Amino acid sequence: MPFNYFFNGPNPGIQGDGNTIFVGEFSSIVSINGANGSVQWASDVASVGANPRFLMYKNSMLYASTNLGLVRLDPKTGKALWHTLLVWQIVGVVDVT
């Protein structure tokens, strides 16, 4: 396994339709113009955690999962439409006995 796997996991953090490409890295999601490579917007998702690894863009909806939760963004503006923290679910399944 590559060294990077242990720190960032597999990175399917690139989605798009060819006209627009969405990339997740560190605590941001960036929208890139597929024709010329210019950055259209960048959205900080640090309030929902870091490393937006898994992106899903389907039916004009953009979702990102981070190490702490899930966020839905407007794919045209990068504005967060909603977010939820999921860390309590992770902690809730830990058996310490």
N, CA, C and O atoms as CSV, one atom per row, in Angstrom:
chain,resi,resn,atom,element,x,y,z
A,1,MET,N,N,0.826,-1.177,0.000
A,1,MET,CA,C,0.000,0.000,0.000
A,1,MET,C,C,0.877,1.249,0.000
A,1,MET,O,O,1.912,1.276,0.666
A,2,PRO,N,N,0.476,2.277,-0.735
A,2,PRO,CA,C,1.273,3.501,-0.704
A,2,PRO,C,C,1.242,4.142,0.675
A,2,PRO,O,O,0.263,4.010,1.409
A,3,PHE,N,N,2.301,4.824,1.016
A,3,PHE,CA,C,2.412,5.501,2.311
A,3,PHE,C,C,1.231,6.439,2.540
A,3,PHE,O,O,0.696,6.499,3.647
A,4,ASN,N,N,0.824,7.163,1.517
A,4,ASN,CA,C,-0.242,8.141,1.604
A,4,ASN,C,C,-1.574,7.521,2.052
A,4,ASN,O,O,-2.416,8.225,2.609
A,5,TYR,N,N,-1.772,6.261,1.825
A,5,TYR,CA,C,-3.034,5.594,2.153
A,5,TYR,C,C,-3.386,5.734,3.630
A,5,TYR,O,O,-4.551,5.940,3.969
A,6,PHE,N,N,-2.399,5.625,4.506
A,6,PHE,CA,C,-2.658,5.647,5.933
A,6,PHE,C,C,-3.054,7.030,6.442
A,6,PHE,O,O,-3.721,7.138,7.471
A,7,PHE,N,N,-2.660,8.075,5.747
A,7,PHE,CA,C,-2.966,9.426,6.196
A,7,PHE,C,C,-4.184,10.020,5.498
A,7,PHE,O,O,-4.978,10.708,6.139
A,8,ASN,N,N,-4.345,9.779,4.240
A,8,ASN,CA,C,-5.444,10.382,3.498
A,8,ASN,C,C,-6.435,9.356,2.970
A,8,ASN,O,O,-7.494,9.733,2.467
A,9,GLY,N,N,-6.128,8.104,3.068
A,9,GLY,CA,C,-7.010,7.079,2.532
A,9,GLY,C,C,-7.033,7.128,1.016
A,9,GLY,O,O,-6.408,8.001,0.415
A,10,PRO,N,N,-7.733,6.218,0.401
A,10,PRO,CA,C,-7.870,6.284,-1.046
A,10,PRO,C,C,-8.614,7.567,-1.378
A,10,PRO,O,O,-9.533,7.942,-0.651
A,11,ASN,N,N,-8.251,8.236,-2.434
A,11,ASN,CA,C,-8.792,9.562,-2.685
A,11,ASN,C,C,-9.641,9.625,-3.943
A,11,ASN,O,O,-9.161,10.064,-4.988
A,12,PRO,N,N,-10.900,9.195,-3.861
A,12,PRO,CA,C,-11.802,9.418,-4.979
A,12,PRO,C,C,-12.430,10.798,-4.867
A,12,PRO,O,O,-13.598,10.980,-5.211
A,13,GLY,N,N,-11.656,11.782,-4.383
A,13,GLY,CA,C,-12.140,13.135,-4.155
A,13,GLY,C,C,-12.161,13.979,-5.407
A,13,GLY,O,O,-11.947,15.190,-5.338
A,14,ILE,N,N,-12.414,13.367,-6.553
A,14,ILE,CA,C,-12.565,14.112,-7.801
A,14,ILE,C,C,-13.841,13.629,-8.470
A,14,ILE,O,O,-14.012,12.436,-8.719
A,15,GLN,N,N,-14.728,14.560,-8.756
A,15,GLN,CA,C,-15.983,14.256,-9.428
A,15,GLN,C,C,-16.259,15.361,-10.432
A,15,GLN,O,O,-15.638,16.422,-10.372
A,16,GLY,N,N,-17.169,15.127,-11.342
A,16,GLY,CA,C,-17.568,16.169,-12.267
A,16,GLY,C,C,-18.301,15.611,-13.457
A,16,GLY,O,O,-18.573,14.413,-13.544
A,17,ASP,N,N,-18.614,16.501,-14.369
A,17,ASP,CA,C,-19.340,16.110,-15.565
A,17,ASP,C,C,-18.567,16.454,-16.835
A,17,ASP,O,O,-19.122,16.378,-17.932
A,18,GLY,N,N,-17.312,16.825,-16.706
A,18,GLY,CA,C,-16.505,17.227,-17.854
A,18,GLY,C,C,-16.467,18.734,-18.019
A,18,GLY,O,O,-15.419,19.296,-18.336
A,19,ASN,N,N,-17.597,19.395,-17.806
A,19,ASN,CA,C,-17.632,20.856,-17.870
A,19,ASN,C,C,-17.102,21.472,-16.585
A,19,ASN,O,O,-16.440,22.510,-16.603
A,20,THR,N,N,-17.402,20.823,-15.480
A,20,THR,CA,C,-16.946,21.265,-14.165
A,20,THR,C,C,-16.351,20.066,-13.442
A,20,THR,O,O,-16.887,18.959,-13.497
A,21,ILE,N,N,-15.238,20.305,-12.766
A,21,ILE,CA,C,-14.566,19.260,-11.999
A,21,ILE,C,C,-14.507,19.720,-10.548
A,21,ILE,O,O,-14.113,20.852,-10.269
A,22,PHE,N,N,-14.894,18.855,-9.632
A,22,PHE,CA,C,-14.859,19.161,-8.204
A,22,PHE,C,C,-13.746,18.331,-7.566
A,22,PHE,O,O,-13.654,17.121,-7.772
A,23,VAL,N,N,-12.907,19.009,-6.790
A,23,VAL,CA,C,-11.764,18.355,-6.157
A,23,VAL,C,C,-11.815,18.638,-4.665
A,23,VAL,O,O,-11.997,19.785,-4.255
A,24,GLY,N,N,-11.654,17.599,-3.848
A,24,GLY,CA,C,-11.599,17.760,-2.398
A,24,GLY,C,C,-10.178,17.573,-1.916
A,24,GLY,O,O,-9.516,16.596,-2.266
A,25,GLU,N,N,-9.706,18.522,-1.101
A,25,GLU,CA,C,-8.350,18.427,-0.581
A,25,GLU,C,C,-8.254,19.231,0.700
A,25,GLU,O,O,-8.800,20.331,0.785
A,26,PHE,N,N,-7.566,18.696,1.700
A,26,PHE,CA,C,-7.397,19.309,3.013
A,26,PHE,C,C,-8.769,19.638,3.594
A,26,PHE,O,O,-9.525,18.712,3.886
A,27,SER,N,N,-9.125,20.893,3.775
A,27,SER,CA,C,-10.450,21.215,4.300
A,27,SER,C,C,-11.263,22.030,3.294
A,27,SER,O,O,-12.150,22.792,3.679
A,28,SER,N,N,-10.962,21.869,2.018
A,28,SER,CA,C,-11.654,22.633,0.981
A,28,SER,C,C,-12.151,21.741,-0.142
A,28,SER,O,O,-11.633,20.652,-0.387
A,29,ILE,N,N,-13.173,22.244,-0.813
A,29,ILE,CA,C,-13.626,21.658,-2.065
A,29,ILE,C,C,-13.507,22.758,-3.102
A,29,ILE,O,O,-13.938,23.887,-2.867
A,30,VAL,N,N,-12.927,22.436,-4.243
A,30,VAL,CA,C,-12.664,23.421,-5.285
A,30,VAL,C,C,-13.412,23.016,-6.544
A,30,VAL,O,O,-13.443,21.842,-6.913
A,31,SER,N,N,-14.015,24.005,-7.201
A,31,SER,CA,C,-14.679,23.801,-8.480
A,31,SER,C,C,-13.772,24.347,-9.573
A,31,SER,O,O,-13.344,25.500,-9.521
A,32,ILE,N,N,-13.485,23.512,-10.558
A,32,ILE,CA,C,-12.561,23.884,-11.639
A,32,ILE,C,C,-13.282,23.786,-12.972
A,32,ILE,O,O,-14.001,22.822,-13.236
A,33,ASN,N,N,-13.081,24.792,-13.805
A,33,ASN,CA,C,-13.641,24.795,-15.150
A,33,ASN,C,C,-12.944,23.710,-15.958
A,33,ASN,O,O,-11.721,23.734,-16.100
A,34,GLY,N,N,-13.710,22.753,-16.491
A,34,GLY,CA,C,-13.137,21.626,-17.221
A,34,GLY,C,C,-12.537,22.011,-18.559
A,34,GLY,O,O,-11.705,21.275,-19.090
A,35,ALA,N,N,-12.937,23.146,-19.120
A,35,ALA,CA,C,-12.434,23.565,-20.426
A,35,ALA,C,C,-11.086,24.263,-20.339
A,35,ALA,O,O,-10.220,24.057,-21.190
A,36,ASN,N,N,-10.900,25.107,-19.291
A,36,ASN,CA,C,-9.657,25.884,-19.246
A,36,ASN,C,C,-8.870,25.747,-17.949
A,36,ASN,O,O,-7.779,26.307,-17.835
A,37,GLY,N,N,-9.402,25.008,-16.961
A,37,GLY,CA,C,-8.669,24.764,-15.716
A,37,GLY,C,C,-8.738,25.877,-14.691
A,37,GLY,O,O,-8.080,25.797,-13.654
A,38,SER,N,N,-9.526,26.923,-14.957
A,38,SER,CA,C,-9.604,28.023,-13.998
A,38,SER,C,C,-10.465,27.617,-12.791
A,38,SER,O,O,-11.411,26.839,-12.918
A,39,VAL,N,N,-10.115,28.161,-11.629
A,39,VAL,CA,C,-10.868,27.896,-10.409
A,39,VAL,C,C,-12.125,28.755,-10.424
A,39,VAL,O,O,-12.053,29.974,-10.583
A,40,GLN,N,N,-13.285,28.107,-10.257
A,40,GLN,CA,C,-14.555,28.824,-10.240
A,40,GLN,C,C,-14.930,29.257,-8.831
A,40,GLN,O,O,-15.417,30.370,-8.630
A,41,TRP,N,N,-14.708,28.390,-7.863
A,41,TRP,CA,C,-14.911,28.716,-6.464
A,41,TRP,C,C,-14.163,27.706,-5.599
A,41,TRP,O,O,-13.788,26.625,-6.054
A,42,ALA,N,N,-13.957,28.088,-4.343
A,42,ALA,CA,C,-13.385,27.194,-3.340
A,42,ALA,C,C,-14.228,27.343,-2.084
A,42,ALA,O,O,-14.536,28.460,-1.669
A,43,SER,N,N,-14.596,26.240,-1.486
A,43,SER,CA,C,-15.451,26.253,-0.302
A,43,SER,C,C,-14.736,25.567,0.849
A,43,SER,O,O,-14.289,24.427,0.720
A,44,ASP,N,N,-14.629,26.260,1.973
A,44,ASP,CA,C,-14.002,25.708,3.170
A,44,ASP,C,C,-15.041,24.875,3.920
A,44,ASP,O,O,-16.085,25.395,4.314
A,45,VAL,N,N,-14.763,23.601,4.116
A,45,VAL,CA,C,-15.697,22.716,4.820
A,45,VAL,C,C,-15.141,22.288,6.177
A,45,VAL,O,O,-15.520,21.241,6.701
A,46,ALA,N,N,-14.240,23.097,6.750
A,46,ALA,CA,C,-13.589,22.747,8.017
A,46,ALA,C,C,-14.588,22.570,9.157
A,46,ALA,O,O,-14.312,21.828,10.100
A,47,SER,N,N,-15.745,23.234,9.091
A,47,SER,CA,C,-16.728,23.082,10.171
A,47,SER,C,C,-17.313,21.675,10.222
A,47,SER,O,O,-17.915,21.279,11.220
A,48,VAL,N,N,-17.128,20.921,9.132
A,48,VAL,CA,C,-17.609,19.537,9.073
A,48,VAL,C,C,-16.429,18.574,9.072
A,48,VAL,O,O,-16.607,17.381,8.824
A,49,GLY,N,N,-15.243,19.069,9.342
A,49,GLY,CA,C,-14.063,18.219,9.394
A,49,GLY,C,C,-13.102,18.513,8.271
A,49,GLY,O,O,-13.291,19.447,7.491
A,50,ALA,N,N,-12.073,17.704,8.202
A,50,ALA,CA,C,-11.030,17.884,7.201
A,50,ALA,C,C,-11.058,16.719,6.214
A,50,ALA,O,O,-11.798,15.752,6.391
A,51,ASN,N,N,-10.259,16.832,5.202
A,51,ASN,CA,C,-10.086,15.777,4.204
A,51,ASN,C,C,-11.393,15.352,3.536
A,51,ASN,O,O,-11.852,14.228,3.742
A,52,PRO,N,N,-12.000,16.238,2.734
A,52,PRO,CA,C,-13.198,15.826,2.004
A,52,PRO,C,C,-12.835,14.802,0.937
A,52,PRO,O,O,-12.646,15.147,-0.230
A,53,ARG,N,N,-12.738,13.555,1.340
A,53,ARG,CA,C,-12.234,12.489,0.490
A,53,ARG,C,C,-13.236,12.011,-0.539
A,53,ARG,O,O,-12.887,11.803,-1.701
A,54,PHE,N,N,-14.459,11.837,-0.128
A,54,PHE,CA,C,-15.440,11.221,-1.005
A,54,PHE,C,C,-16.447,12.252,-1.469
A,54,PHE,O,O,-17.203,12.803,-0.669
A,55,LEU,N,N,-16.451,12.506,-2.752
A,55,LEU,CA,C,-17.388,13.450,-3.346
A,55,LEU,C,C,-18.373,12.687,-4.207
A,55,LEU,O,O,-18.032,11.677,-4.822
A,56,MET,N,N,-19.598,13.184,-4.240
A,56,MET,CA,C,-20.582,12.621,-5.142
A,56,MET,C,C,-21.290,13.777,-5.830
A,56,MET,O,O,-21.851,14.651,-5.169
A,57,TYR,N,N,-21.264,13.779,-7.147
A,57,TYR,CA,C,-21.960,14.789,-7.933
A,57,TYR,C,C,-22.924,14.059,-8.844
A,57,TYR,O,O,-22.517,13.346,-9.761
A,58,LYS,N,N,-24.216,14.247,-8.578
A,58,LYS,CA,C,-25.230,13.556,-9.353
A,58,LYS,C,C,-26.500,14.378,-9.334
A,58,LYS,O,O,-26.874,14.934,-8.302
A,59,ASN,N,N,-27.168,14.455,-10.482
A,59,ASN,CA,C,-28.432,15.197,-10.593
A,59,ASN,C,C,-28.301,16.629,-10.069
A,59,ASN,O,O,-29.180,17.127,-9.366
A,60,SER,N,N,-27.193,17.280,-10.420
A,60,SER,CA,C,-26.922,18.670,-10.011
A,60,SER,C,C,-26.831,18.844,-8.501
A,60,SER,O,O,-27.081,19.935,-7.988
A,61,MET,N,N,-26.475,17.779,-7.782
A,61,MET,CA,C,-26.273,17.857,-6.340
A,61,MET,C,C,-24.836,17.435,-6.035
A,61,MET,O,O,-24.333,16.469,-6.610
A,62,LEU,N,N,-24.180,18.160,-5.132
A,62,LEU,CA,C,-22.804,17.872,-4.755
A,62,LEU,C,C,-22.747,17.584,-3.266
A,62,LEU,O,O,-23.127,18.420,-2.446
A,63,TYR,N,N,-22.270,16.396,-2.925
A,63,TYR,CA,C,-22.114,15.975,-1.534
A,63,TYR,C,C,-20.649,15.656,-1.279
A,63,TYR,O,O,-19.938,15.190,-2.169
A,64,ALA,N,N,-20.207,15.915,-0.048
A,64,ALA,CA,C,-18.839,15.567,0.341
A,64,ALA,C,C,-18.861,14.958,1.728
A,64,ALA,O,O,-19.537,15.455,2.628
A,65,SER,N,N,-18.119,13.881,1.889
A,65,SER,CA,C,-17.971,13.291,3.203
A,65,SER,C,C,-16.564,13.619,3.695
A,65,SER,O,O,-15.590,13.533,2.947
A,66,THR,N,N,-16.483,13.996,4.968
A,66,THR,CA,C,-15.199,14.330,5.582
A,66,THR,C,C,-14.926,13.339,6.711
A,66,THR,O,O,-15.671,12.378,6.906
A,67,ASN,N,N,-13.860,13.587,7.441
A,67,ASN,CA,C,-13.547,12.701,8.554
A,67,ASN,C,C,-14.546,12.843,9.710
A,67,ASN,O,O,-14.552,12.008,10.615
A,68,LEU,N,N,-15.389,13.882,9.699
A,68,LEU,CA,C,-16.338,14.082,10.790
A,68,LEU,C,C,-17.801,14.139,10.368
A,68,LEU,O,O,-18.683,14.058,11.223
A,69,GLY,N,N,-18.079,14.275,9.092
A,69,GLY,CA,C,-19.478,14.408,8.725
A,69,GLY,C,C,-19.730,14.463,7.233
A,69,GLY,O,O,-18.927,14.004,6.420
A,70,LEU,N,N,-20.880,15.045,6.899
A,70,LEU,CA,C,-21.343,15.104,5.521
A,70,LEU,C,C,-21.851,16.511,5.249
A,70,LEU,O,O,-22.476,17.128,6.112
A,71,VAL,N,N,-21.582,17.022,4.044
A,71,VAL,CA,C,-22.024,18.354,3.658
A,71,VAL,C,C,-22.588,18.305,2.245
A,71,VAL,O,O,-22.087,17.577,1.388
A,72,ARG,N,N,-23.642,19.092,2.014
A,72,ARG,CA,C,-24.173,19.255,0.657
A,72,ARG,C,C,-23.890,20.681,0.227
A,72,ARG,O,O,-24.185,21.631,0.953
A,73,LEU,N,N,-23.313,20.824,-0.967
A,73,LEU,CA,C,-22.951,22.134,-1.491
A,73,LEU,C,C,-23.741,22.453,-2.751
A,73,LEU,O,O,-24.135,21.556,-3.497
A,74,ASP,N,N,-23.967,23.735,-2.977
A,74,ASP,CA,C,-24.523,24.181,-4.246
A,74,ASP,C,C,-23.388,24.091,-5.267
A,74,ASP,O,O,-22.384,24.785,-5.104
A,75,PRO,N,N,-23.501,23.271,-6.306
A,75,PRO,CA,C,-22.393,23.087,-7.237
A,75,PRO,C,C,-22.075,24.325,-8.080
A,75,PRO,O,O,-21.012,24.387,-8.697
A,76,LYS,N,N,-22.965,25.295,-8.118
A,76,LYS,CA,C,-22.714,26.520,-8.892
A,76,LYS,C,C,-21.965,27.575,-8.091
A,76,LYS,O,O,-21.199,28.360,-8.650
A,77,THR,N,N,-22.193,27.592,-6.761
A,77,THR,CA,C,-21.611,28.652,-5.935
A,77,THR,C,C,-20.641,28.154,-4.869
A,77,THR,O,O,-19.801,28.920,-4.395
A,78,GLY,N,N,-20.746,26.882,-4.485
A,78,GLY,CA,C,-19.931,26.346,-3.402
A,78,GLY,C,C,-20.516,26.592,-2.028
A,78,GLY,O,O,-19.932,26.184,-1.024
A,79,LYS,N,N,-21.660,27.254,-1.967
A,79,LYS,CA,C,-22.296,27.533,-0.676
A,79,LYS,C,C,-22.804,26.232,-0.056
A,79,LYS,O,O,-23.445,25.417,-0.721
A,80,ALA,N,N,-22.503,26.056,1.236
A,80,ALA,CA,C,-22.997,24.881,1.958
A,80,ALA,C,C,-24.498,25.035,2.169
A,80,ALA,O,O,-24.957,26.024,2.740
A,81,LEU,N,N,-25.255,24.048,1.704
A,81,LEU,CA,C,-26.706,24.069,1.867
A,81,LEU,C,C,-27.121,23.441,3.189
A,81,LEU,O,O,-28.090,23.878,3.810
A,82,TRP,N,N,-26.397,22.422,3.619
A,82,TRP,CA,C,-26.575,21.818,4.934
A,82,TRP,C,C,-25.357,20.970,5.248
A,82,TRP,O,O,-24.586,20.604,4.361
A,83,HIS,N,N,-25.200,20.668,6.525
A,83,HIS,CA,C,-24.138,19.745,6.950
A,83,HIS,C,C,-24.591,19.030,8.213
A,83,HIS,O,O,-25.453,19.508,8.952
A,84,THR,N,N,-23.997,17.893,8.434
A,84,THR,CA,C,-24.273,17.141,9.653
A,84,THR,C,C,-22.987,16.495,10.138
A,84,THR,O,O,-22.189,15.993,9.346
A,85,LEU,N,N,-22.799,16.515,11.446
A,85,LEU,CA,C,-21.646,15.848,12.044
A,85,LEU,C,C,-22.027,14.415,12.367
A,85,LEU,O,O,-23.104,14.160,12.907
A,86,LEU,N,N,-21.157,13.490,12.043
A,86,LEU,CA,C,-21.440,12.069,12.258
A,86,LEU,C,C,-20.509,11.430,13.276
A,86,LEU,O,O,-20.551,10.215,13.474
A,87,VAL,N,N,-19.679,12.221,13.917
A,87,VAL,CA,C,-18.685,11.662,14.827
A,87,VAL,C,C,-19.345,10.936,15.990
A,87,VAL,O,O,-18.780,9.965,16.493
A,88,TRP,N,N,-20.518,11.367,16.433
A,88,TRP,CA,C,-21.192,10.687,17.550
A,88,TRP,C,C,-21.538,9.255,17.185
A,88,TRP,O,O,-21.549,8.382,18.052
A,89,GLN,N,N,-21.820,9.004,15.916
A,89,GLN,CA,C,-22.134,7.635,15.509
A,89,GLN,C,C,-20.898,6.751,15.602
A,89,GLN,O,O,-20.992,5.578,15.963
A,90,ILE,N,N,-19.759,7.309,15.281
A,90,ILE,CA,C,-18.515,6.542,15.358
A,90,ILE,C,C,-18.195,6.219,16.814
A,90,ILE,O,O,-17.875,5.078,17.148
A,91,VAL,N,N,-18.283,7.225,17.674
A,91,VAL,CA,C,-17.981,7.030,19.091
A,91,VAL,C,C,-18.999,6.082,19.707
A,91,VAL,O,O,-18.641,5.282,20.570
A,92,GLY,N,N,-20.255,6.150,19.288
A,92,GLY,CA,C,-21.301,5.338,19.874
A,92,GLY,C,C,-21.148,3.856,19.629
A,92,GLY,O,O,-21.753,3.059,20.346
A,93,VAL,N,N,-20.360,3.451,18.638
A,93,VAL,CA,C,-20.223,2.024,18.361
A,93,VAL,C,C,-18.961,1.425,18.955
A,93,VAL,O,O,-18.683,0.242,18.757
A,94,VAL,N,N,-18.201,2.223,19.675
A,94,VAL,CA,C,-16.960,1.711,20.267
A,94,VAL,C,C,-17.283,0.974,21.556
A,94,VAL,O,O,-17.922,1.530,22.449
A,95,ASP,N,N,-16.846,-0.269,21.656
A,95,ASP,CA,C,-17.039,-1.069,22.850
A,95,ASP,C,C,-15.743,-1.030,23.660
A,95,ASP,O,O,-14.710,-1.528,23.211
A,96,VAL,N,N,-15.800,-0.446,24.833
A,96,VAL,CA,C,-14.590,-0.305,25.657
A,96,VAL,C,C,-14.492,-1.350,26.751
A,96,VAL,O,O,-13.626,-1.245,27.620
A,97,THR,N,N,-15.355,-2.353,26.733
A,97,THR,CA,C,-15.298,-3.373,27.782
A,97,THR,C,C,-14.267,-4.435,27.462
A,97,THR,O,O,-14.086,-5.373,28.238
